[in-house]
Amino acid sequence: MDILKAKLNELWNIISHWAVSPPFYAQIGAIIAAVIIAWVVTFILKNKSPLLSKEPLQENNFYGFRLFFYRIGDLIFSLLIILLLSIASDIAKQVVGQSWMIKIALSLAVVFLLYTFISRFIDNITINLISKWIGIPIAILYVLGWLDNVIDYLDTISIDLGNIDLTLYGVIRTILFGAILFWLGRISNNIGTRAIRQRENLDASTREVLAKLFEISVIIVFFILLLQIMGINLTALAVFGGALGVGLGFGLQQIASNFISGIIILLDRSITIGDYIEMDDGRSGTLRELNMRHAILETFDGKDVMVPNEQFITTSYINWTHKNTKQRYSLEFSVAYKTDLDMMFPIIRDIVASHPKVLSGPDLPVEERPDAEILDFGESGINILVEFWIEGIDDGVNRVGADLLHMIWKELRKNNIEIPFPQREVKILNN
């Protein structure tokens, strides 16, 4: 106990002596000055810059970029403190001969900066946890100057797998930077594609082509960066590329075919987002997404139909709304042979034209106005054909056909027009 008390007293004397020394007050003053200057500059920047003072609305152009710069405003204070403390550390080292207290404050500022960045910018839970529990300790070690020693120690822990020397440092580096690259790639892709798709001066097909090319470019760039981090020689990719080409030619030819078909579709603009498409096998829906492997047709009953891109190249399909959103539809019904057709036809044309979704009026060409005519003569009555044009597809919100049949039926009953049905006479003959 006496030895422990002596050690504690010795430590207390050292601390007491150092706490009243000029280096202590010089470093405390440098830290306080750095905090005050950083706060004042941050206050001025946030109040003077429109990108930092007010959160952007989603309907604004380049919303993703504006939101990014707005969130950057939360990091300005920490960045300025780090910059000022780094300068103060060098000055203190030269003037008073020590700067370890400033370095402690600098490490705390780095931790605060990283924590703020992770909380504001990283929404993925996995990346968030990796950044907090691995990225922040690495940053602290770097600021304190211990990172190189830790790396050298981790590099000594290795496993030989054939010709590959797998070290613990290499595994940690690949996992950490791979996760960061994956997150940055996803963020860059989302911001870039959103900015491209918001360019109203480009047509839908051009926007999709540029968005897909941007997505491919991001994937290639970040894949090459990941290979560099893993320490793989890029010259070896020539052999790997040849083997991959053979694999694509045989085992992955369907995926490659859909990928190339997607590029062709985007370039020739045969289909665009929003088109109503009916496939050769009867499947139909509105084109909602056009990906590199497949297209998604959204039906009016809430289903998503996945169509491989290759089918748009190798099979026939009907694009109902690509060039002209107006469509012609027809209805059929029968009336009795005794019906006064000259009286009935104007009634049918007027009732069809009265529907709010049916195109009608004297400004339309004659062939686009609602019409009713004789289709043919049936066994039980006269078959009538009704033709009309609408804007869009007769399905979902445009259920015009069913409404018109109901309206025609009520109008026929109102005018005592009989809808015939098959009748048979049965004669019983006595033998």
C-alpha positions as CSV (number, residue, x, y, z in Angstrom):
1,M,0.0,0.0,0.0
2,D,2.8,2.4,0.8
3,I,4.3,1.8,-2.6
4,L,1.0,2.4,-4.3
5,K,0.4,5.6,-2.4
6,A,3.9,6.7,-3.3
7,K,3.2,6.1,-7.0
8,L,-0.1,7.9,-6.8
9,N,1.4,10.9,-5.1
10,E,4.2,11.0,-7.7
11,L,1.6,10.9,-10.5
12,W,-0.4,13.6,-8.8
13,N,2.6,15.8,-8.4
14,I,3.4,15.4,-12.2
15,I,-0.2,16.2,-13.2
16,S,-0.3,19.2,-10.8
17,H,3.0,20.6,-12.0
18,W,1.9,20.1,-15.7
19,A,-1.6,21.6,-15.1
20,V,0.0,25.0,-14.2
21,S,2.6,24.9,-16.9
22,P,2.5,27.2,-20.0
23,P,2.2,24.2,-22.4
24,F,-1.0,23.2,-20.7
25,Y,-2.6,26.6,-21.0
26,A,-1.3,27.0,-24.6
27,Q,-3.0,23.7,-25.7
28,I,-6.2,24.5,-23.9
29,G,-6.3,27.9,-25.5
30,A,-5.6,26.4,-28.9
31,I,-8.5,23.9,-28.5
32,I,-10.9,26.6,-27.3
33,A,-9.9,28.9,-30.2
34,A,-10.4,26.2,-32.8
35,V,-13.9,25.4,-31.4
36,I,-14.9,29.1,-31.5
37,I,-13.6,29.8,-34.9
38,A,-15.2,26.6,-36.3
39,W,-18.5,27.5,-34.8
40,V,-18.5,31.1,-36.2
41,V,-17.5,30.0,-39.7
42,T,-20.2,27.3,-39.7
43,F,-22.8,29.7,-38.5
44,I,-22.0,32.2,-41.3
45,L,-21.9,29.5,-44.0
46,K,-25.2,27.9,-43.0
47,N,-27.0,31.3,-42.9
48,K,-25.5,32.6,-46.2
49,S,-25.6,29.6,-48.4
50,P,-29.1,28.5,-49.8
51,L,-27.9,24.9,-50.2
52,L,-27.1,24.7,-46.5
53,S,-29.7,26.8,-44.8
54,K,-32.9,25.1,-46.0
55,E,-33.8,21.5,-46.7
56,P,-34.8,21.0,-50.4
57,L,-38.2,19.9,-51.5
58,Q,-38.6,16.6,-53.4
59,E,-40.1,18.3,-56.5
60,N,-37.0,20.4,-57.0
61,N,-34.5,19.6,-59.8
62,F,-31.5,17.6,-58.7
63,Y,-33.2,16.8,-55.4
64,G,-30.6,14.1,-54.5
65,F,-27.6,16.4,-55.0
66,R,-29.4,19.3,-53.1
67,L,-30.2,17.0,-50.2
68,F,-26.6,15.7,-50.2
69,F,-25.1,19.2,-49.9
70,Y,-27.7,20.1,-47.2
71,R,-26.6,17.1,-45.1
72,I,-23.0,18.1,-45.7
73,G,-23.8,21.2,-43.6
74,D,-23.9,19.1,-40.5
75,L,-20.2,18.1,-41.1
76,I,-18.8,21.5,-41.6
77,F,-18.3,22.2,-37.9
78,S,-16.4,18.9,-37.4
79,L,-14.3,19.4,-40.5
80,L,-13.3,22.9,-39.5
81,I,-12.3,21.7,-36.0
82,I,-10.2,18.9,-37.4
83,L,-8.5,21.3,-39.8
84,L,-7.8,23.9,-37.1
85,L,-6.6,21.4,-34.5
86,S,-4.3,19.8,-37.1
87,I,-2.7,23.2,-37.7
88,A,-2.6,24.0,-33.9
89,S,-0.9,20.6,-33.3
90,D,2.0,21.4,-35.6
91,I,2.3,24.9,-34.2
92,A,2.2,23.7,-30.6
93,K,4.8,21.1,-31.3
94,Q,7.2,23.7,-32.6
95,V,6.5,26.4,-30.0
96,V,5.9,24.6,-26.7
97,G,7.5,21.3,-27.6
98,Q,4.4,19.1,-27.1
99,S,0.9,18.7,-28.6
100,W,-0.5,15.4,-27.2
101,M,-3.5,17.1,-25.6
102,I,-4.4,18.7,-28.9
103,K,-4.1,15.3,-30.5
104,I,-6.6,13.8,-28.0
105,A,-9.0,16.6,-28.9
106,L,-8.3,15.9,-32.6
107,S,-9.1,12.2,-32.2
108,L,-12.4,13.1,-30.4
109,A,-13.3,15.5,-33.3
110,V,-12.6,12.7,-35.8
111,V,-14.9,10.4,-33.9
112,F,-17.6,13.0,-33.8
113,L,-17.2,13.7,-37.5
114,L,-17.4,10.0,-38.4
115,Y,-20.4,9.4,-36.1
116,T,-22.3,12.3,-37.6
117,F,-21.5,11.2,-41.1
118,I,-22.6,7.6,-40.4
119,S,-25.8,8.7,-38.8
120,R,-26.8,11.2,-41.5
121,F,-25.7,9.4,-44.7
122,I,-25.7,5.7,-44.1
123,D,-29.2,4.1,-43.9
124,N,-28.1,0.5,-44.3
125,I,-28.0,-1.1,-40.9
126,T,-25.1,-3.5,-41.8
127,I,-22.9,-0.7,-43.3
128,N,-23.8,1.5,-40.4
129,L,-22.6,-1.0,-37.8
130,I,-19.4,-1.8,-39.7
131,S,-18.6,1.9,-40.0
132,K,-19.2,2.6,-36.3
133,W,-17.4,-0.4,-34.8
134,I,-14.5,-0.7,-37.4
135,G,-14.2,2.7,-39.2
136,I,-14.2,4.9,-36.1
137,P,-11.5,2.8,-34.2
138,I,-9.3,2.9,-37.4
139,A,-9.7,6.6,-37.6
140,I,-8.7,7.0,-33.9
141,L,-5.6,4.8,-34.4
142,Y,-4.6,6.9,-37.5
143,V,-4.9,10.2,-35.6
144,L,-2.9,8.9,-32.7
145,G,-0.2,7.5,-35.0
146,W,-0.7,3.8,-33.9
147,L,-2.3,2.6,-37.1
148,D,0.9,1.5,-38.8
149,N,1.9,-0.6,-35.8
150,V,-1.5,-2.3,-35.7
151,I,-1.4,-3.0,-39.5
152,D,2.1,-4.6,-39.2
153,Y,0.9,-6.8,-36.4
154,L,-2.2,-7.9,-38.3
155,D,-0.1,-8.6,-41.4
156,T,1.9,-11.2,-39.4
157,I,-1.2,-13.3,-38.9
158,S,-1.6,-15.2,-42.1
159,I,-2.7,-18.5,-43.6
160,D,-1.2,-20.1,-46.7
161,L,-3.8,-21.5,-49.2
162,G,-1.7,-22.9,-52.0
163,N,-0.1,-20.0,-53.7
164,I,-2.2,-17.5,-51.9
165,D,-1.0,-15.8,-48.7
166,L,-4.1,-14.8,-46.8
167,T,-3.5,-12.3,-44.0
168,L,-5.9,-11.1,-41.4
169,Y,-5.2,-7.5,-42.5
170,G,-6.1,-8.4,-46.1
171,V,-9.4,-10.0,-45.0
172,I,-10.4,-7.1,-42.8
173,R,-9.4,-4.5,-45.5
174,T,-11.4,-6.4,-48.2
175,I,-14.5,-6.7,-46.0
176,L,-14.4,-3.1,-44.8
177,F,-13.6,-1.4,-48.1
178,G,-15.9,-3.8,-50.0
179,A,-18.8,-2.8,-47.8
180,I,-18.0,0.9,-48.2
181,L,-17.6,0.5,-52.0
182,F,-20.9,-1.3,-52.2
183,W,-22.7,1.4,-50.2
184,L,-21.1,4.2,-52.2
185,G,-21.9,2.4,-55.5
186,R,-25.6,2.1,-54.5
187,I,-25.8,5.7,-53.4
188,S,-24.0,6.9,-56.6
189,N,-26.3,4.8,-58.8
190,N,-29.5,5.9,-57.1
191,I,-28.5,9.6,-57.2
192,G,-27.3,9.5,-60.8
193,T,-30.2,7.5,-62.3
194,R,-32.7,9.7,-60.4
195,A,-31.1,12.8,-61.8
196,I,-31.1,11.4,-65.3
197,R,-34.8,10.3,-65.1
198,Q,-35.8,13.8,-63.9
199,R,-34.5,15.4,-67.1
200,E,-37.8,16.3,-68.8
201,N,-36.1,17.6,-71.9
202,L,-35.1,14.0,-72.8
203,D,-37.7,11.5,-74.0
204,A,-38.4,8.4,-71.8
205,S,-36.3,6.0,-73.9
206,T,-33.2,8.2,-73.9
207,R,-33.5,8.7,-70.2
208,E,-33.6,4.9,-69.7
209,V,-30.7,4.3,-72.0
210,L,-28.5,6.9,-70.1
211,A,-29.6,5.6,-66.8
212,K,-28.7,2.0,-67.6
213,L,-25.4,3.0,-69.1
214,F,-24.6,5.0,-66.0
215,E,-25.6,2.0,-63.8
216,I,-23.3,-0.3,-65.8
217,S,-20.4,2.2,-65.6
218,V,-20.8,2.5,-61.8
219,I,-20.7,-1.3,-61.5
220,I,-17.6,-1.6,-63.6
221,V,-15.7,1.2,-61.9
222,F,-16.4,0.0,-58.3
223,F,-15.6,-3.7,-59.3
224,I,-12.2,-2.6,-60.6
225,L,-11.6,-0.6,-57.4
226,L,-12.5,-3.7,-55.3
227,L,-10.1,-5.8,-57.3
228,Q,-7.3,-3.2,-56.6
229,I,-8.1,-3.3,-52.9
230,M,-8.0,-7.1,-52.9
231,G,-4.5,-6.9,-54.5
232,I,-5.5,-8.8,-57.6
233,N,-3.4,-8.0,-60.7
234,L,-5.7,-6.6,-63.4
235,T,-3.6,-8.2,-66.1
236,A,-4.9,-11.5,-65.0
237,L,-8.3,-10.4,-66.0
238,A,-7.4,-11.0,-69.6
239,V,-7.4,-14.8,-69.1
240,F,-10.4,-14.5,-66.8
241,G,-12.3,-12.5,-69.4
242,G,-11.6,-15.2,-72.0
243,A,-12.9,-17.9,-69.7
244,L,-15.9,-15.8,-68.7
245,G,-16.7,-15.3,-72.4
246,V,-16.8,-19.0,-73.0
247,G,-19.0,-19.4,-69.9
248,L,-21.3,-16.8,-71.2
249,G,-21.4,-18.5,-74.5
250,F,-22.5,-21.8,-73.1
251,G,-23.8,-21.7,-69.5
252,L,-25.0,-18.1,-69.3
253,Q,-26.2,-17.5,-72.9
254,Q,-29.8,-16.9,-71.7
255,I,-28.7,-14.1,-69.3
256,A,-26.4,-12.6,-71.9
257,S,-29.2,-12.7,-74.5
258,N,-31.6,-10.9,-72.2
259,F,-28.9,-8.3,-71.3
260,I,-28.1,-7.6,-75.0
261,S,-31.8,-7.6,-75.9
262,G,-32.4,-5.0,-73.2
263,I,-29.7,-2.7,-74.7
264,I,-31.3,-3.1,-78.2
265,I,-34.7,-2.3,-76.9
266,L,-33.5,0.8,-75.2
267,L,-31.6,2.0,-78.2
268,D,-34.3,1.3,-80.9
269,R,-37.1,2.7,-78.7
270,S,-39.6,0.1,-79.8
271,I,-41.2,0.2,-76.3
272,T,-41.1,2.9,-73.6
273,I,-42.2,3.2,-70.0
274,G,-46.0,3.7,-69.8
275,D,-46.8,1.7,-73.0
276,Y,-49.6,-0.9,-72.8
277,I,-48.2,-4.1,-74.2
278,E,-50.0,-7.4,-75.0
279,M,-47.6,-10.3,-75.5
280,D,-48.1,-13.1,-78.0
281,D,-49.1,-15.5,-75.2
282,G,-51.9,-13.3,-74.1
283,R,-50.2,-11.6,-71.1
284,S,-50.7,-7.8,-71.1
285,G,-50.1,-4.8,-68.9
286,T,-48.5,-1.4,-68.6
287,L,-44.7,-1.3,-68.9
288,R,-43.6,0.0,-65.5
289,E,-39.9,-0.9,-65.5
290,L,-37.4,-1.9,-68.1
291,N,-34.4,-3.6,-66.5
292,M,-31.3,-5.1,-68.0
293,R,-32.6,-8.6,-67.7
294,H,-36.4,-8.3,-67.8
295,A,-39.3,-5.9,-68.2
296,I,-42.2,-5.6,-65.7
297,L,-45.7,-5.3,-67.0
298,E,-48.2,-4.1,-64.4
299,T,-51.7,-5.4,-64.9
300,F,-54.9,-3.6,-63.8
301,D,-55.6,-6.3,-61.2
302,G,-52.4,-5.5,-59.3
303,K,-50.1,-8.2,-60.7
304,D,-46.5,-7.8,-62.0
305,V,-45.7,-9.8,-65.0
306,M,-42.0,-10.4,-65.5
307,V,-41.1,-10.7,-69.2
308,P,-37.6,-11.6,-70.3
309,N,-36.2,-8.9,-72.7
310,E,-35.4,-11.6,-75.3
311,Q,-39.2,-12.1,-75.9
312,F,-39.5,-8.5,-77.2
313,I,-36.9,-9.4,-79.8
314,T,-37.8,-13.0,-80.8
315,T,-41.6,-13.0,-80.5
316,S,-44.4,-10.7,-81.7
317,Y,-46.3,-8.5,-79.4
318,I,-48.9,-5.7,-79.6
319,N,-48.0,-2.2,-78.4
320,W,-51.4,-0.5,-77.9
321,T,-50.2,3.0,-76.9
322,H,-46.7,3.5,-78.3
323,K,-47.5,6.0,-81.1
324,N,-51.2,6.7,-80.6
325,T,-53.0,6.4,-77.2
326,K,-56.4,6.4,-79.0
327,Q,-58.0,2.9,-79.4
328,R,-61.0,1.7,-81.2
329,Y,-63.3,-0.9,-79.6
330,S,-66.5,-2.6,-80.7
331,L,-69.5,-4.1,-79.0
332,E,-72.1,-6.6,-80.4
333,F,-75.7,-7.3,-79.5
334,S,-78.8,-8.5,-81.3
335,V,-82.3,-7.2,-81.8
336,A,-85.5,-8.7,-83.1
337,Y,-86.2,-8.7,-86.8
338,K,-89.3,-6.5,-86.3
339,T,-87.1,-3.7,-84.8
340,D,-87.2,-0.3,-86.6
341,L,-83.5,0.0,-87.3
342,D,-83.7,3.6,-88.7
343,M,-85.1,4.7,-85.4
344,M,-82.8,2.6,-83.2
345,F,-79.4,3.5,-84.8
346,P,-79.5,7.3,-83.9
347,I,-80.5,6.3,-80.3
348,I,-77.5,3.9,-80.0
349,R,-75.1,6.4,-81.4
350,D,-76.3,9.1,-79.0
351,I,-76.2,6.9,-75.9
352,V,-72.6,5.7,-76.8
353,A,-71.5,9.3,-77.4
354,S,-72.9,10.4,-74.1
355,H,-70.3,8.3,-72.2
356,P,-67.6,10.7,-70.8
357,K,-64.7,8.6,-71.9
358,V,-65.9,8.0,-75.4
359,L,-64.4,10.3,-78.0
360,S,-67.2,12.2,-79.8
361,G,-68.1,15.5,-81.4
362,P,-68.3,17.2,-84.8
363,D,-64.6,18.1,-84.6
364,L,-63.6,14.5,-84.9
365,P,-63.2,12.7,-88.3
366,V,-66.3,10.7,-89.3
367,E,-64.4,7.4,-88.8
368,E,-63.6,8.2,-85.2
369,R,-67.2,9.1,-84.1
370,P,-69.4,6.5,-82.4
371,D,-71.2,4.3,-84.9
372,A,-73.8,1.6,-85.0
373,E,-74.5,-0.7,-88.0
374,I,-75.7,-4.1,-89.1
375,L,-73.1,-6.8,-88.6
376,D,-75.1,-9.7,-90.0
377,F,-78.4,-11.6,-89.8
378,G,-78.5,-14.3,-87.2
379,E,-80.8,-17.2,-86.6
380,S,-82.8,-15.4,-83.9
381,G,-82.3,-11.7,-84.7
382,I,-80.2,-9.0,-86.4
383,N,-76.7,-8.7,-85.0
384,I,-75.6,-5.1,-84.4
385,L,-72.1,-3.8,-84.3
386,V,-71.2,-0.7,-82.3
387,E,-67.8,0.9,-82.7
388,F,-66.3,3.7,-80.7
389,W,-62.9,5.3,-79.8
390,I,-61.5,6.0,-76.4
391,E,-58.2,7.6,-75.0
392,G,-56.4,4.6,-73.5
393,I,-57.2,1.0,-72.8
394,D,-60.6,-0.4,-72.1
395,D,-59.6,-1.9,-68.8
396,G,-59.0,-0.8,-65.2
397,V,-60.1,2.8,-64.8
398,N,-61.4,2.8,-68.4
399,R,-64.0,0.0,-68.1
400,V,-66.0,1.6,-71.0
401,G,-67.3,-1.6,-72.6
402,A,-69.2,-2.8,-69.6
403,D,-70.7,0.7,-69.0
404,L,-71.9,1.0,-72.6
405,L,-73.5,-2.4,-72.6
406,H,-75.5,-1.5,-69.5
407,M,-76.5,1.9,-71.0
408,I,-77.6,0.2,-74.3
409,W,-79.6,-2.4,-72.5
410,K,-81.5,0.3,-70.5
411,E,-82.1,2.3,-73.6
412,L,-83.4,-0.7,-75.5
413,R,-85.9,-1.5,-72.7
414,K,-86.9,2.1,-72.5
415,N,-87.9,2.1,-76.3
416,N,-89.4,-1.5,-76.1
417,I,-86.8,-2.9,-78.4
418,E,-86.6,-6.7,-78.0
419,I,-83.3,-8.5,-77.5
420,P,-84.1,-12.0,-79.0
421,F,-83.0,-15.3,-77.7
422,P,-83.0,-18.8,-79.3
423,Q,-86.5,-20.4,-79.4
424,R,-87.4,-23.9,-80.6
425,E,-90.7,-25.5,-81.5
426,V,-91.3,-29.1,-80.5
427,K,-94.0,-31.1,-82.4
428,I,-95.1,-34.5,-81.1
429,L,-96.2,-36.7,-83.9
430,N,-98.5,-39.7,-83.3
431,N,-97.4,-42.9,-85.0
